[in-house]
Amino acid sequence: MKIFAIDPGSEKSSFVIWDPARDIILEHGLDVGNGILLQRVRALEEQMHLVIERIASQGMIVGQETFDTADYVGALGEAYVHKYLVHKIFRRTIRIWCCGSPTAGDSNIRRFVIDRYHGEAQAIGGKKCPKCKGKGWFGSGRKECPVCKGAKWKYPPGKLFGIAADEWQAMALAIYFFENLLFGREKKGGEPNE
């Protein structure tokens, strides 16, 4: 079963579609217009879990953007025809689970996801060989690079290569859902998630 995780915004949202069985990101999108993403969710034919970050009151005054985001979260849930597969999870829940603090920032969430995939070199990778500069050969006669042995990479692209900005939050949301809710392993007494 695939997981479509969305970090919503008032006008643009970011998402990842992750297949936990094969542990690969099938697709990701950064700052996708909400109308476009809403159409995408409506058009989904394959059954998957739609996981959306939920807005929560934190006792502070909020602006219109927060209400617009909350409206959009509701619209996404309604747009998906397999409604029993829609899950809404509070950002605070993700922050506490990932970092042990409700005030953890985006950089902390990013670090958590990268650490789950064994660090930057393995998780992200994509660093070209410094000797051949990613050509795979070096010197006259185009002999195989002695450093990378023709592979072109110091670190080949990892499973999270290309993930950026708010896509990290969407990935953390997907991991949380898979590890804590998908198989009913949620701890008792937590925040409501649906």
C-alpha positions in Angstrom: 0.0 0.0 0.0 1.3 3.4 -1.0 1.3 6.5 1.2 0.5 10.0 -0.3 1.6 12.5 2.3 0.9 16.2 2.0 2.3 19.2 3.9 -0.5 21.7 3.2 -0.3 25.4 2.7 -2.8 28.2 2.1 -1.9 28.5 -1.7 0.7 25.8 -2.4 1.5 22.5 -0.8 4.3 19.9 -0.9 3.9 16.1 -1.1 5.6 12.7 -1.4 4.2 9.5 -2.6 6.1 6.7 -0.8 6.0 3.0 -1.2 7.1 1.7 2.2 7.2 -2.0 1.0 9.9 -1.2 -1.5 11.1 1.9 0.5 11.2 4.2 -2.5 9.7 7.6 -3.2 7.7 7.3 -6.3 7.0 11.0 -6.7 7.4 14.2 -4.9 6.4 17.8 -5.4 7.4 21.1 -3.9 5.1 24.1 -3.8 2.5 22.6 -6.0 -0.6 24.9 -6.5 -3.4 23.7 -4.3 -5.9 23.6 -7.2 -3.5 21.3 -9.1 -2.9 19.0 -6.2 -6.6 18.9 -5.4 -7.3 17.8 -9.0 -4.5 15.2 -8.7 -6.1 13.7 -5.5 -9.5 13.6 -7.1 -8.1 11.8 -10.1 -6.3 9.1 -8.1 -7.4 5.7 -9.3 -5.1 3.6 -7.2 -6.1 3.0 -3.6 -3.6 4.5 -1.2 -3.4 6.1 2.2 -3.8 9.9 2.0 -2.0 11.4 5.0 -2.4 15.2 5.6 -0.8 17.4 8.2 -3.6 18.8 10.3 -3.9 22.4 11.6 -4.2 22.8 15.4 -4.9 25.6 17.7 -1.9 26.7 19.8 -3.5 29.5 21.7 -2.1 32.2 19.4 -3.9 34.6 17.1 -3.8 33.4 13.5 -4.3 35.0 10.2 -6.4 34.2 7.2 -3.7 31.9 5.7 -4.2 29.5 8.6 -8.0 29.3 8.0 -7.4 28.9 4.2 -5.0 26.0 4.9 -7.5 24.4 7.2 -10.2 24.7 4.5 -7.8 23.1 2.0 -7.1 20.2 4.3 -10.8 19.5 4.5 -11.2 19.8 0.7 -8.4 17.3 0.2 -10.0 14.8 2.5 -13.4 15.2 0.7 -11.8 14.9 -2.7 -10.4 11.4 -2.1 -13.1 8.9 -2.9 -11.8 6.2 -0.6 -12.5 8.3 2.5 -11.6 5.6 5.0 -8.1 5.9 3.8 -7.8 9.6 4.7 -5.7 10.4 7.8 -5.1 13.8 9.3 -2.2 14.1 11.8 -1.2 17.1 13.8 2.1 18.8 13.1 2.8 18.8 16.9 2.5 15.0 17.0 5.1 14.7 14.2 7.5 17.1 15.9 7.3 15.3 19.3 7.7 11.9 17.6 10.6 12.9 15.4 12.5 15.2 17.8 11.0 14.9 21.2 9.9 18.5 21.3 6.7 20.3 20.1 8.9 23.3 19.1 11.2 21.4 16.8 11.8 23.3 13.5 11.9 22.2 9.9 15.7 21.7 10.0 15.2 19.2 12.9 12.6 17.3 10.9 14.9 17.2 7.9 17.8 15.8 10.1 15.5 13.2 11.6 14.5 11.9 8.1 18.1 11.9 6.9 19.3 10.0 10.0 16.6 7.4 9.4 18.3 6.7 6.1 21.8 6.5 7.5 23.1 10.1 7.0 23.5 12.5 4.1 26.0 10.5 2.0 23.7 7.4 1.8 20.2 9.1 2.1 20.8 12.0 -0.4 24.1 11.2 -2.1 24.4 12.6 -5.6 28.0 13.8 -5.2 30.1 13.4 -8.4 33.5 11.9 -8.3 36.0 14.8 -7.6 38.7 13.3 -9.8 36.8 12.8 -13.0 34.0 15.3 -12.2 31.3 12.7 -12.9 32.6 11.6 -16.4 33.7 8.2 -15.4 37.0 8.6 -17.2 40.2 10.6 -16.6 43.2 11.7 -18.7 44.2 11.2 -22.2 42.8 8.1 -23.9 39.8 8.3 -21.7 41.0 5.7 -19.2 38.6 4.6 -16.5 38.8 6.9 -13.5 41.0 5.3 -10.8 39.0 6.8 -8.0 35.4 5.9 -8.9 36.3 3.1 -11.3 34.0 4.5 -14.0 31.0 4.8 -11.7 31.0 8.6 -11.9 29.9 9.1 -8.3 31.7 9.6 -5.0 28.2 9.0 -3.5 25.5 7.8 -5.9 22.0 9.4 -5.6 20.3 8.0 -2.5 16.6 7.2 -1.8 16.0 10.9 -0.8 17.9 12.5 -3.6 15.9 15.6 -4.8 13.8 16.0 -1.7 13.7 19.7 -0.6 12.1 22.2 1.8 8.5 21.2 2.8 8.9 17.7 1.2 10.9 16.7 4.2 7.8 17.4 6.4 5.7 15.3 4.1 8.2 12.5 4.3 8.3 12.6 8.1 4.5 12.5 8.0 4.6 9.4 5.8 7.1 7.7 8.0 5.2 8.5 11.2 2.0 7.2 9.7 3.6 3.9 8.5 5.4 3.2 11.7 2.7 4.2 14.2 -0.7 4.1 12.7 -0.8 1.8 9.6 -0.6 -1.4 11.6 -2.5 -0.1 14.7 0.6 0.4 16.8 -0.3 3.9 18.0 0.4 4.5 21.7 -2.7 5.0 23.8 -3.5 8.5 25.1 -2.0 10.4 22.2 -3.7 13.2 20.2 -6.6 12.3 18.0 -5.5 11.7 14.4 -8.6 11.6 12.4 
